[in-house]
Amino acid sequence: MLSFMLLLLLVPHALFSSTHVAVISPQDPVLRIGSSLTAMCTLSPELGLHASTLYWTLNGMRLSSSTYNLVSSDILSITLHGLNGSQQQSGDNLVCHGADGHVLGGSCLYVGMPPEKPVNLTCWSRNTKDLSCKWSPGGPGETHIRTKYTLKYKLRWYGREKECENYSLGKQRYSCYIPRNLALFTPYEIWVEATNQLGSATSDITTLDILDVVTTDAPANVQVSRVGDLDDQLTVRWASPPELKDILFQAKYQIRYRLEDSTEWKVVDDVGNQTSCRLAGLRPGTVYFVQVRCNPVGIYGSRKAGIWSDWSHPTAASTPSSERLQSGSCDPKPGEQNSTLRRELKQFFGWVRKHAYGCSGMSIKLYDQWRVWLQKSHKTRNQILQDDNS
């Protein structure tokens, strides 16, 4: 257990004369989680106040008088055991109040842990002209007191150590961006240093070549369309990422797609460097969402693949409905069967007038040919009925 003595001179709110000197020791202490703290408020004898009238608060919450100790008429101490981590990185406010509630003095308590070494350091480059890196805090990652992370890098065999300057804020605050002046064909050593008032830690060094961590934006202008009248296929087309047009590279692509009412994606890995692909074996009359991503390979002769881009925004398209699915599984009523037969015969004889010549053309074979034509047509039974009614 660590124990600290905090001396606070408490000056009434109406008195701010420089003749009333305050000695605070230690000022704004930094403590490990689980430590104990004894703080003493020492009143100047000239103030005419009695220490027994004072009380303590921590972050606005009044502390139990059982933790107080009246050392003398001028000194009131408080002892806190097993301190928890600070609720705010700017420090917890330990404040001494007069009997009327006015703040007479206070100090900030910083209670936390030293940082552990950062982990999961990964980097990527867009168009070989910049470098972005991210990492994770070591261990639980919560030190409760302000911890500074510094990304450093240097060329492996020569060059001076540099610091990254463009750190992200918010949820992505464990990341940094280097926008320019990067060397190609020479590996870099990159690491992260974490420091706070209780200690410091350094990540493992990551060695990388910019050419091996290249990524791109997602493929642009993704289009999904039907394949004629085929009810189980869709064609996907896209454009190569524009930022890589000035680099000697090959790209390989991946496609993934899912049903409209499903969250499970099916991935197509064997697309290669083509910018189009046909999806087969799909459900007729179904809406699909499709995405594409890119991985640059062979940049400037590098044998290693790059890093997969993000997936493109989902593009939706539907397969045509088959006649079988449109008709459903329910048997029509006798009246509906006769009506349907009359309509089909009318459609058939219209087709015969266009495709047959003379009476010899009227045969079962010709009827079979018409049925094949009808099945391959993109018109569903409902569309035939609609056309007939019109």
N, C-alpha and C positions, 0 to 999 in steps of 0.2 A: 504494500500500500504506500502510495506517495502522499505526503502531507505538505500543504503549503499554507503560509500565513499571509493573509491579504489585509493590509492596513489601509483604511479609508478615512480621511478627514472629512467629516460631514459638516457642511456649511449651511446654515438656514437660508431659505430662499430669499430673505430680505437682506442678507449680508453677503457682499461680494468683494470686500476690501482685500487688497493684496497683503494686508498684515496677517490675515488668517491663512497659514501655510498648510498644505495637505501633503502628506507623505504616504504614497501608496506602494506597498511592496508585498509581493511582486505585482507589477502592473500587467493586466490582461494575461493571466497565466495560461499556458498550454499544457493540457493534461491528457494522459492516456485513459481510455475507457476503463472503468473499474477503480479509478483512483479515488482517494479521499481528499477533501479540501477543508481546511479551517481558515475562515476569513474573520478579521477583526476590524470593527469600525471604531476608530479612535477620535473622540470629540476634543476640540480645543477647549481648555478650561475657561477661556474667556466667553464662550458661547452661552453659558448658563443653562445648558440642557443636561438631563440625566439619561444615561444609556438605557435604563429600564423602560423608558417610554418608546423606544425604537422598535421597528419590526423589519423583516426581510421579505423580499419577493425574488422569484426566479422566472424570467420571461413573463412577468405580470401576475404570476400565481403566488399567493401568500404562503410562505413556508411555516411549518409547524413550530410553535414556540418551544417544543421539546428538543429542538436542535440548537436552541440558543444557549449561551452561557454568559452571564453578567460577570465580566472580569473585574470591573470597577465601575465607579459612577461615570467614568468617561469612555469605557470600552465595552462594547457588546460583540461577542463572537458568535459564529455559527459554524457547525461542522456538518459536512455533507459526505456521506459514504457511498461507495459503489456508483460513481457518476456514470450516467449514460452518455452516449454520443450527442454532440451538440445538435439541437433541432434546426439551427440555421448556420450556414457557413460564415456569416458575419460575426458569429459568437453569441453565446447565451448571456442575457443581461441579468447579473446579480446586483440587486439594488437595495439600499438601506433607506427606510422612510422614517420621517418624524411622526409623532403621534397624530398629527392632523392629516397625514397621508402624503405630504409633500416629499418629493425626491430630494434627499440630502446628499447622496453620493452613490457611486456604483462602479462596476467594472465588467468587462466582457470575459467570459470563460470559454476557452476553446478546448473541447473534449473530443478526442477522436483516436485514430490509429495511424501509424506511419504507412505509406503506400507499399503495396507489393509490386513486383516487377510486372509491367504491362505484357500482355500476351496477344496472340492472334494478329500479329502485324502483317497486313497484306497491302499490296500496291498495284496500281494499274495505270496505263498511259493511253490517252486518246490521240491517235494520229502521230504518235512518237514525239509529240512536241510539248507534253506536260507530264506531270506525275501526281497522282492522288494516292494517299495512304490512309488506312484506318486501323484501329487497334481496340483492344478491350482492356479495362483495368484488371489487375491481377486479383486473385482471391475473390472475396465477395464484391470487391470494387467500391465499397462505401467506406470512406475514411472519416466522414462527418465534419471534417475541416477542409478548408480550401486546398486543393491539390493542383499543382501546375504540371501539365504535360508538355514536353518539348520534343518535337521530332527533329532528329539530326541526321545528316547524310554526308558522304564524301566518296570520291572515287577510290576504288579499292587499293590501287598501288601508288597513287600520288594525288595531290590536290589537298586543299585545306578543308577542315570541318565547317559545315554550314548548317544553319537552322532554318527550318520551314517557318514561314511567317503568316500564312493565310489559314487560320484555324476556323473550323465550323462551330456554330453555336447550336443550342437546342439539343434535340435527340441525337444529332450527328456530331456532337462536340468532340468525340474521340476520333478526329480525322483532320487532315491538313492537306493543302493543295500547293504544289510547286508549279507555277505557270510557264516557266521559260528557262533557257540556258542550261539545257541538259545534254549530256554527251551520249552518243551512240557508239556501239561496239566496245564499250568499256563498262565493266560491272561496277555497281554502286554498293556500298555498305550503308545500311539504314537501321536506325534504332530509335527507341523512345525512352526519355528520362522522365520519371515522376518524382516530384519533390513537394513536401509540405513542412510545417513547423516541427514535425516529429521525426522526419527522416527522409530518405530518398531510395529509389530503386531504378534499375535500368533493365530494359527488355533484352532478349537475345538479339544478336545482330542478324539481319536478313540481307543476304547478298543476291542481287538481281541485275539483269541486263534489261534495259528499256525495251529492246526488241522482243523480249520474251513475255512481256506483260501488256502488250498492246490490245486494246479493245476498241469498239466502234459504237456509234449510235445504233439503235435498232434499225433494221431494214425499213425503207420508206415506201409509201404508196402500195401497201399490201392490198391486193384485190382478189376476191373469191367469186367464181362464177360457175354456172352449171355447164355440164358437158353435153350439149345437145339435148336429146330426150332421155338420156340415161338417168335413171332415178336413184342410182347408188353411187354417183361420183360427183366430185367437185374439182375444179382447177384453181390452183393458188398461184398468183404471180406477184412479184415484188421487184423493187429497185435496189441495187447495191448501195451501201452507205456512202454518201457523197464525199465524206471527209477522207476516204482512203483512195480516191482516184489519182492522187499525185504520188502514190507509193507503189512500188513493185510488189504486188501481193497476189495471193489467191485466197479465196474465202470459202468456207464451208458453212452450210446452213442447216438449221433444224426447224421443223414445223411441229406444232402441237395443236390439237383440236379437241373439242368436247361438245357434248350435246347441250342444248340450251338449258335444260333442267338438271344438269349434272355439274358437279365440281371436280370430277376426275378427268384429267387430261390424258390423251394418248399421244405419244411422241413419235415422230418419224425421223430416224437418225440418218438414213442413207440418201439424203438429198444431194450431197456433194456440193459442187460450186455452181449448180444450175440456179437460175432465178425463176423457176417455175416448177410445179409439181402437181401431179394428179392424185387426189385421194380417192380410193375405191373401197368398196365393201361397206358403204354408208347406208343408213336407213332412209328409205324413200319418205318424202313429205316431212322432213325433219330439219329444224334450224340448227346450224353448227356455228360455233365461234372458233376462229382460227388465228394463231399468232406465229410469227417467224422471228428467229434471232440469228446472229452472224458471229462467226469466229474467224479472225484473220490468221492466215498461215503463210509461211514462206516469205515474210517481209524482209526485203534486202537479202534474201538467201538464207535467212534463219530457218533451221530445221524444226524448231519448236512451234507448237500451236500457240495462239494468243489466248485471250480470255473471252468467254462468251459475252456478247452484249446483253442488254436487257431485252425482254420480249417486246415485240411491237404491240401497239394498241390492238385489242381484239377486233376482228372484222367478222361480221355475221353474214351468212348466206344459207339458203334452204335448198335441199334437194327436191326435184319434182316428185309429185305424188303419183304412185302407181295406180292403175285401174283397179287392181285387186284390193288395195287398201281403201280406195274411195268407195267401192261397192259395199264394203263391210262384210260381216259374217252372218247377218240376219237374212233369212229367206224371205223374198218378197211375197206379198199376197197374190192370189190368182189374178185379180184385176190388174195389179201392177205388173205382173209377168206379161199379160197380153198387151198392155200399153207399151211396155218396153220392147217387146218383140216387134210390134208394128213400127215403132220408131227405128229400130235397128234394120228392119227390112227396107224402110224408106231410105235410110242411109246407104244400105248396100246397093240398091238399084241406082242411086245417084252415082255411086262409085263405079258401077258396071258401065254406065253410059260414057264415063271418061276413059275406062281402061279396056273394055271389051268391044269386039267388032263382030256383028252377025250373031245368029242364033247359036252357032257352035260354041260361042264363048260361055254360054250359060251351063255351068257344070259345078259339081261338088268341088272340084279342084279350084275353080275360080272363087268359090265361096271361101275355101280355106285360105287362099291368097289374100282375100279381103280381111279375114280375121287376123292374119299376121300383120297386115298393114294397120289395122285398128289397134292392135296391141302395142305396136311400135310408135304410134302417134302420141304426141304430147298431150292430146286432148283426153281428159278424163271422162268417165261416164256422165258426170254432172255437167261438164262443158258441152257434151254432145246433146244432152237434153236441153240445155240452155240455148244452143244454136238452133235446135229443132223448133223450140218454142218461139224464137225470134223470127 
